[in-house]
Amino acid sequence: PKGRVTLQAGQNAGWQRISIKDSGVGIAPKDQVRLFERFHRPDRHGRLHEKGYGLGLAIAKSIVEQHDGRISVESRLGVGSTFTIELPIDRKRAENSQAATPLDRGVA
């Protein structure tokens, strides 16, 4: 209730970056490691009867990777989560900037 979702997008060094940030409950570090695996469903404070099969983020990761992109999450319990998708828009520029990962380049 009364949560917020914020979207940001920008381009830098041949990459398109899209970030989705929420003010939700957050995701425990132990669950973040496996979050993009098929059928993984994080324990949501004992809520075992939530709908879903744990496929959504695995499918999102597959689609992003099929486009030579990356997807990641940063999250803190009680604060919220930020999911970031990065896709190459100019393959030559993206390949030349591979020394640093797209997340390290400060794309807004």
N, C-alpha and C positions, 0 to 999 in steps of 0.2 A: 504493500500500500504506500502511496505517495512517493514511489521510487522514480528515478530518472534514468533515461537512456540518452546518451549523447553520441552522435556520429561525427567523425572528422575524416576528411580526405585531403590528400595532397600528392604532389609529384616531386621527385628529386632523383637525379642521376639515372634516369631511365626506368624508374620504378613508380608505380601507383600504390599508395598506401591508404588503407581504409581501416579506421579504428572504431570499434563499438564499445562504449564504456557504460556500465550500469552502476547503480548505487545499491545493488542487491546484497545478499547475505555473504557473498564471497565463496571461494572454493579453497578447501584445505590444501596445503602443499602436497600431501601424500596423494591427493586425487588429481592435482594438476599434472603430475608426471604421466598419468595414464588417460587423461581426459579425451584425447583424440583417438583412442583405441576403440574398435568395434565392441559393442555390448557392454562397455564400461559405464556404470551409473554410480556417481558419487553418493555416499551416504549423506543424506540431507537431514541431519539431526533426528534420525530415527523414523523418517517418513519413508516407509517401504512400499506404499501403495500408490506412488506417483505413476502416471501413465508414461509410456515411452519404452523404447528398446535399447537405448544407448547407441543409436546409429547416427544421429544428426551431425555431430561434430566429426565423426569418422568420414561421413559422406562429404562434408564441407572440406575437410583436409584433402580428400582424394581429388575433388574438383580443382582446388587451388594448386595442388601439385601437378595435375595434368596440364596446367597452364604455366608450369615452371615457376610457381610462386611458393610462398611460405605462409603459414598461419601459426599464431602463437597466442598465449594467454598470460596475463599478469593478474594476480588476484590476491586480495587480503581478506581474511575472515572479518565480517562485520563492516567492511568498507565497500566492497564491490569488486567487479572484474572488468578488465579491458581485453578484448579480443582484437588482434591485429592481423590483417590480410595484406600481403604485399605481392604485387604482380608486375612482371617486367612489361614495360610499354615500348621500350626501345632496346631490343635484345643486345645490340652491340654496346651501347652505353651501360646496360645492366651487367654484361659480362666483364667489361673493363673496370667496373666498380666492385667486383666480387671480393676484392681484398678485405673489405669490411662488409659484414652482412648488412642488408638493408635496414635492419633495426638499429644498427650502430651509427647510421648516417644522420639521425635526427630529422627524419622526414616528418613534417607536421600533417 
